[in-house]
Amino acid sequence: MSLDLNRASVPPASLAFETESVPAARRYMSDVFRSHELVMPREEAGLRMRHEAVKAGRVSLHWLQYGAPVTMSAPEMGRFYLFQFILGGACEIRHRGRTQVVDYGKSYVVHPSEPLTKTWDSDCRQLIVKVDRDRFERFASREIGVDVAGRLDFDFDIVPVEAGPRTMIEMAKAVREDSADAGHGLSHPRVSGHLDATMMALMLASFPHRFSERYDRAAAPCAPYYVYRAEDYIRAHLREPISIEDLVTASDVSMRSLFGGFRRFRGVAPMAYVKALRLELAHDELSGADPAERSVTQIAMACGFTHMSKFARDFAARFGEKPSEVLGRGYVKR
């Protein structure tokens, strides 16, 4: 059965903020999300902006339309992720160095640290799910079993709603209707506190990101306590020398049990797991580094690597490019 996006997109008028003024719309939406520019190239088209917001725990749901061609530009979102679903019409997105046209029945993720420019057509209607960045990354770290803070990195790919994210729209519609009816079901504080976790889990499952493969593996049977103990030790000492003896001591089990637990529940040996995390850390730091201030060797050593030739081989095998090719790629001069 297909999802009725048109029906899902119509908010109750009594709950909506409406305006025909571009400055008023910009001020209002700047308070909702962040300060931005809003331009309507054809004034004669007539703005008919409408917005509704509903809370689901610590996740907020927003239905937004402008009713006229407008262009919105923001330097970055900063403190939150935005998951956006096109419920009608289309828009053109310029984000992460790419330009894509997104139409009815499609969805995408806005990266918190990247500029965004979006041109709406007059029929474009969106559901926007706003999630606090720190809270979401803490949740993802617990779910995935790896510290993903600042490294979650959702792909800027257009995802058809029917391919997975449709459940988000259905849940959002149910929450909105429950709230509008002053219901005591989904809007009950003890229920909504669980809804946000469900929604964040759906986002991790529905939209491709750097840890998608690991997140999908996390659905396997829960690892034993000693694996988590070892992982906690690894995350706390990732930049420092770590030996297998350190992990055995931290986990408080035999070396044989530790190896067996990691191979069964993480798919690799304990020290291979350490190396994988260090390579991810090195990749992130290389990308964000100022090449005039930090070298590949300095970054590799700061991430716990001591043999540069082996680091270069392992890095190339993992990411398909040399460390020197990644150095400074994502650096933004302040």
Residue, then its C-alpha position, 0 to 999 in steps of 0.5 A: m500500500s502506497l503512502d498518501l503524502n498529500r494527506a500527510s502534508v496538510p496541517p490543521a489550520s488552527l495550529a499553523f503560523e501563516t504570513e504573506s510577508v517575506p521579512a516576517a517569514r524570514r524572522y519567524m523561521s530564523d527563530v525556528f531553525r537558524s538565521h538565514e536569508l530568504v528571497m522571493p524573486r517574483e514579488e507578484a507571485g504572492l507569498r503564502m507561507r505556512h508552518e506548523a511544529v509538533k514535539a515528539g520528545r526531543v525531536s521536533l516535526h515541522w510542516l512548511q510551505y511558502g506558496a511561492p518561489v523562494t530561495m533560502s540560504a544559511p551558512e550551516m545548521g550547526r547544532f542540529y540535523l535536518f531530515q527533509f521529506i518532499l510532500g509536494g512540488a519540488c525544490e533545488i538543493r545546493h549542499r556539500g558541493r552538489t546541486q540536486v533537484v528533489d521532487y515529490g516522494k523524495s527525502y535527504v539529510v542536511h549536514p549540520s556543518e555545511p552551508l545550505t541553499k534551497t530554492w522552493d517552487s510554489d507548490c513545494r511542501q515539506l516535512i522537516v524533522k529537526v534533531d539536536r546534534d549532540r543528543f543524536e550523536r550520543f544516541a548513535s554512539r550507544e546504538i552503534g557501539v562507537d563514538v561517532a561524535g562529529r563523524l556520523d556524516f550522512d550521505f547527501d543522497i536523495v532517498p525515495v520515501e518508499a525505500g524506507p523513510r516513509t515510516m517517519i512520515e506516518m509516525a509524524k502524521a500520527v503524532r501531529e493528529d494526536s497532538a491536535d486532538a489533545g490526545h493522551g496517547l503519543s503526546h503523553p510525556r511518558v510515551s513521547g520520551h520513547l518516540d524520539a528514540t524510535m525516530m532517531a533509530l529510524m533515521l539511522a536505519s533509513f539514511p546512508h551514513r559512514f557507520s551504516e554497515r556497522y549499525d546494521r550489524a548492531a542488530a545482531p545479538c547483543a554482545p557480552y559485557y566484556v566486549y563493551r568493557a573493552e570498547d569503553y577502554i579503547r574509546a577512552h585511550l584511543r590516542e594512547p598505546i594499547s596492548i591486548e594485555d590492556l584489553v584483557t585487564a579492562s574486560d576482566v576475562s581471559m584472552r581467549s574469551l575476549f578474542g572469541g567475543f570480538r570475532r563473534f560480535r564485532g567480526v574482527a580481532p580486538m586489535a584490528y578493532v582498535k586499528a579500524l577506529r584509529l583509521e577513522l579518527a585519522h581520516d577525520e583529522l586529516s580532512g579537517a586539518d590545516p596543511a600549513e599547521r599539521s602534517v600527515t605524520q603529526i596527525a597519524m602519531a596523534c591518532g596512535f600510529t607509530h609506523m608511518s609506512k604501515f599506517a599509509r598502507d592500512f589507510a589506503a586499503r581502508f579508504g582507497e586513497k593516500p593520507s596526503e590526498v585527504l589532508g586538508r580536504g575539508y579544512v575551512k579557514r576561519 
